[in-house]
Amino acid sequence: HFALPIKPIDIGRFDVVFDWETMGSFVLNSWGNATQLDRAMGYEANAQGTSYLGPDPTEFLGTSVAAPQITVTG
């Protein structure tokens, strides 16, 4: 029986850098689709789904959309 050496892991916070295409896809799929007015108003409920922003997406203007530990810089 051959055992590989055990290497301790460093648990903590690390920066993650994404290229433009990955970040664009992430923003589109998490926030972009939710900000479409027809989804927020419920017009696309049977086709593409609804939005977590509810019937009035302008209520969320200026509010945080992620945990304080997340910073998105372009």
N, C-alpha and C positions, 0 to 999 in steps of 0.2 A: 504494500500500500504506500503510495507516494503522496505526500501532502505538500501543497504549495505554501509558501510563507504567508503569514497573516500580516496584512498591512493596516495599521489603524487609520481611520478616516477622520477628517477634520470637519466637524459639524459647525456650521455658521452661515453667514450670509455672503453671497458672492454676486458679483455683477454678471449679467448675461447680456451679450451683445448679439443682436439679430441683424441680418441684412435687410435691405429695404423691402424685398419681396415677401419675406417671412413676416415682418412687422406689419406691412400693409394688409396681408391676409388675416393676421390676428385682429387688427383694428376693424377691418370690414366685418368679420364674422362675429365679433363680440359686441361692438358698438355701432358699426355702420348699418347693419340690417335693422337694428332696433330703432334707429333714428328715422327710418323711412315712414313718412306720414301715413301712408295707406295701411301699413302694418299697425302703427300705434292707434289708428282710428278703428281698427278691426275689420277693414275691408278685405284683407288678405287672409282672414282666419281659416278659411277652407282650402286655400291654395298654398301659401308660404308660411302661414302661422301668424301669431300676434306678436306684440312687443311688450317687454317688461316695463316700458315707459308709460303704459296706460293710455287713456284717451287724450291726455294733454301733455305731449312731450316737452312743451316749453316750461312746465313746472320744474324740470330738472336742470335748466340752464344755470350754470354757475355752481352746481353741486359736484361733489367728488363722485367719480364713477368707479373707483378702485380703492384698495387698501392704501393707507398712508405710506407704506413701505415701497409702493410701486411708483416709479417715475418714468414717464415716457417723454423722451426728448427727440425732436426731429431736427 
